[in-house]
Amino acid sequence: MVKSVEDFDPAALKEVRRAAGLSLADIGAAIGSTQGTVGRWESGKGAPSPRLFAALTDALGVPKSALLVPLAADADLAVLRTRAGLRQEDVAEALGIQASDVSEMEQGTGGMRDEWGVALSEIYDVTPEQLARARAATEAAWRARFDARRKR
């Protein structure tokens, strides 16, 4: 399970924060965290959780894409979710399913229903093609893990 936003761009945070005239302490207070935590993110020694990422972009008044590196071609479903600043529970609520269904979908052990595609594209703010690539990457990673276990 992805616990932090993998594609977070530390340099972008520093640039946006400075342009806004805010200190590390200002940002930490605004998102319910600390100056030290924000400083670690800016130095690349960590990345925010999806919840704190959403709070961070809100506090800075920027779209999530402003604090992310470009989407990698091999990004999986979990990466799309965290880039959107969402927890599995948030996605489950939006789809009207259980968080465990989202977890299984992200692990490649549970299917992604076709009717979820439009909703997921919207909430992850990606094109249907990007979602399809992420779905394929997730399933390929599961298949590779499965095949590796079978060979033991």
C-alpha positions in Angstrom: 0.0 0.0 0.0 1.3 3.5 -0.9 1.4 5.7 2.2 2.8 8.8 0.7 2.5 10.7 -2.6 5.3 9.0 -4.7 5.4 11.6 -7.4 5.8 14.5 -5.1 8.2 17.3 -6.3 10.1 18.8 -3.4 11.6 21.6 -5.5 8.1 22.6 -6.6 6.9 22.8 -3.0 9.8 25.1 -2.1 9.3 27.3 -5.2 5.5 27.6 -4.6 5.8 28.2 -0.9 8.5 30.9 -1.4 6.4 32.6 -4.1 3.5 32.7 -1.7 5.7 34.4 0.9 5.1 31.6 3.4 7.5 30.0 5.9 7.8 26.4 6.6 6.1 27.1 9.9 3.2 28.9 8.2 2.6 25.8 6.0 3.0 23.4 8.8 0.4 25.3 10.9 -2.0 25.6 8.0 -2.1 21.9 7.3 -2.0 20.6 10.9 1.6 19.5 10.7 5.0 20.9 11.7 7.7 23.0 10.3 10.1 20.1 10.5 7.8 17.8 8.5 7.4 20.4 5.7 11.1 21.0 5.7 11.7 17.2 5.2 9.4 17.2 2.3 11.2 20.2 0.7 14.6 18.5 1.2 13.3 15.3 -0.4 13.6 13.2 2.7 9.9 12.3 2.7 6.6 13.1 1.0 3.2 14.0 2.4 0.4 11.4 2.9 -2.5 11.8 0.5 -4.5 13.6 3.3 -1.7 16.1 4.0 -1.0 16.5 0.3 -4.6 17.6 -0.3 -4.3 20.0 2.7 -1.0 21.3 1.3 -2.4 22.1 -2.1 -5.4 23.7 -0.5 -3.3 25.8 1.8 -1.1 27.0 -1.1 -4.0 27.5 -3.4 -2.5 25.5 -6.2 -3.7 22.4 -8.2 -2.2 19.1 -7.1 -0.3 18.9 -10.4 1.7 22.0 -9.4 3.5 19.9 -6.7 4.0 16.7 -8.8 6.5 15.5 -11.3 5.0 14.5 -14.6 3.0 11.3 -14.5 5.2 8.3 -15.3 4.1 6.0 -18.1 4.3 3.0 -15.7 2.3 4.6 -12.9 -0.1 2.2 -11.2 -3.5 2.7 -9.7 -2.1 3.5 -6.2 0.1 6.2 -7.6 -2.9 7.8 -9.4 -4.8 7.8 -6.1 -2.1 9.3 -4.0 -1.3 11.9 -6.7 -5.0 12.9 -6.4 -4.5 13.4 -2.6 -7.0 10.6 -1.8 -7.1 7.7 0.6 -8.5 4.3 -0.3 -11.5 5.2 1.9 -12.1 8.4 -0.2 -12.1 6.4 -3.4 -14.3 3.7 -2.0 -16.9 6.3 -0.8 -16.9 8.0 -4.3 -17.5 4.6 -6.0 -20.0 3.3 -3.3 -17.8 0.3 -2.5 -15.6 -0.9 0.4 -12.1 0.3 1.0 -11.0 -3.3 0.8 -12.2 -3.4 -2.8 -10.0 -0.4 -3.6 -7.1 -2.1 -1.9 -7.5 -5.3 -3.9 -7.9 -3.3 -7.1 -4.6 -1.5 -6.3 -2.8 -4.7 -5.5 -4.1 -6.3 -8.7 -5.9 -9.0 -6.9 -9.3 -7.6 -7.4 -10.9 -6.4 -10.6 -11.7 -2.9 -11.6 -15.2 -2.8 -13.0 -15.5 -1.0 -16.3 -18.2 1.2 -15.0 -15.7 2.7 -12.4 -13.5 3.9 -15.2 -15.3 7.2 -15.8 -15.5 8.0 -12.1 -11.9 7.1 -11.5 -10.7 9.2 -14.4 -12.5 12.1 -13.0 -11.5 11.8 -9.3 -7.9 11.0 -10.2 -7.9 13.8 -12.8 -6.4 11.7 -15.5 -7.5 10.7 -19.0 -9.1 7.4 -19.7 -6.0 6.3 -21.5 -3.8 7.1 -18.4 -6.2 5.2 -16.2 -6.0 2.2 -18.6 -2.2 2.3 -18.5 -2.3 2.4 -14.7 -4.7 -0.5 -14.6 -2.4 -2.5 -17.0 0.7 -1.6 -14.9 -1.1 -2.7 -11.7 -2.1 -6.0 -13.3 1.4 -6.6 -14.8 3.0 -6.0 -11.4 0.6 -8.5 -9.8 1.3 -11.0 -12.5 5.1 -10.6 -12.0 4.8 -11.1 -8.3 2.6 -14.2 -8.8 4.9 -15.7 -11.4 7.9 -15.1 -9.1 6.2 -16.9 -6.2 5.4 -19.9 -8.5 9.0 -20.2 -9.5 10.3 -20.7 -6.0 
